[in-house]
Amino acid sequence: MKKIETIKMTREQEMAFKKKTAGRTGKYFWTALVFCACFQIYNICYTLQYTDFLLHTRPSRVYMCLYAALLSACLLMGILAAVWTFGKKGYEHRLLNLYMIFGCALVFWSVCLSIYDHRVSDNISIFVTSVVYVAGLLYMSPKISIPLYVISEIVLVTGIAMIEKNKAGDDYGSYVNSIALVIIAIFLSVYRWQQTRQEFLTNLLLEEKNREIMEQTEKLNFIAHHDTLTGIWNRNYLEQWKEKYFLSPAKERAVAVFMADIDHFKHYNDRFGHVLGDECLKRVAQTLKETGKEKGFLFRFGGEEFLYVLEGPQKDESRRLAEQMCTAVVEEKISSGMEEEGKEYVTVSIGYTEGVMRTDEEFRSLLRKADQALYYVKNSGRNRAAAYEELPEK
């Protein structure tokens, strides 16, 4: 019993266990309930037909009372089980208690019937069937199952002994068989209780471990695919993204490729330090991401450079989006430290181009063009966007 007591659960685990066990045990409960109810209806009908509906003998009336009692119990428990199962949730503990009450009622009913049957027969099959069913299929705490089987055996043996006073015969076999059966039932019931709880805790532990592994995997994937400073996709993920893009079944491969660079970022770092420089990178990255969200893919390409890829750009959409990005960064109002030169806030320069991207070679060509456009903007005033196709010299 010491091993049984070690299987303890927290309050949350106990609630989850009851919910799961109520669902599993409920299948056996409903099967037994329907079978018992139908069997009692058959017995009642047979008794009435056998006695021409008169019930003129004492045994017929006793049997009728026993059949009617179990049928009534089945109907009442069926109604309660239906209400608690299909009605308001959160009644799992009530359902488990109901299943245990049904098991107790079935065992004691079988004891009463077996004792009364012993007037004319040594058969205890009803008791055997009920005890084996309850022990093997219904979840029942040892605090209930052990007293249930011990008391039912005491009542059965006592009842048979009282019957034997008025009847010739030896019921030693019935005593031995019933006692052996009860011992087996106790062992089976306790074992099932222990295994059910242990299985639940083991599965719970496995689920927790799997959840931790999944979370850790997600974290590692995030670290591998995202820039640790800005939180946007990094250059390493760009390679994977390209492979997926090339393999996708899309017929149209038209894209716009943007290269954005923070203006005078080296001066910003020298003036404010790398801590504020990192903060500036994060704010600019977030601004570019929000401006182009749900339209394309933003990567940190290196240092203060960002790459943005827009799929299937519409007419003039690339121009509008590039200008919006430049404007959005200015509106962030990140102090540039160059007020004396008339540059109050941090700005970005953007070069972009449009084309078809079906292979890695075509993608690299678009990158070179966008980079040339960016280089042109950086050398002609900064804080604006320019398309490669519109450069005065290529």
Protein Blocks (a to p, Z undefined) as FASTA:
>chain_A
ZZmmmmccdfklmmmmmmmmmmmmmmmmmmmmmmmmmmmmmmmmmmmmmnoonopafklm
mmmmmmmmmmmmmmmmmmmmmmmmmmcghilmmmmmmmmmmmmmmmmmmmmmmmmmmmmo
cbfklmmmmmmmmmmmmccdfklmmmmmmmmmmmmmmmmmmmmmmogcdfklmmmmmmmm
mmmmmmmmmmmmmmmmmmmmmmmmmmmmmmmmmmmmmmmmmmmmpcfklopacfklmmmm
mmmmmmpcbfblcdcddddddehklmmmmmnojklmmmmmmmmmmmmmmmmgokbccddf
bhjbccdddehiaehklmmmmmmmmmmmmmnopaehlmmnopabacddddddddddfbfk
lmmmmmmmmmmmmmmmmmnngaiacdfklpfbZZ
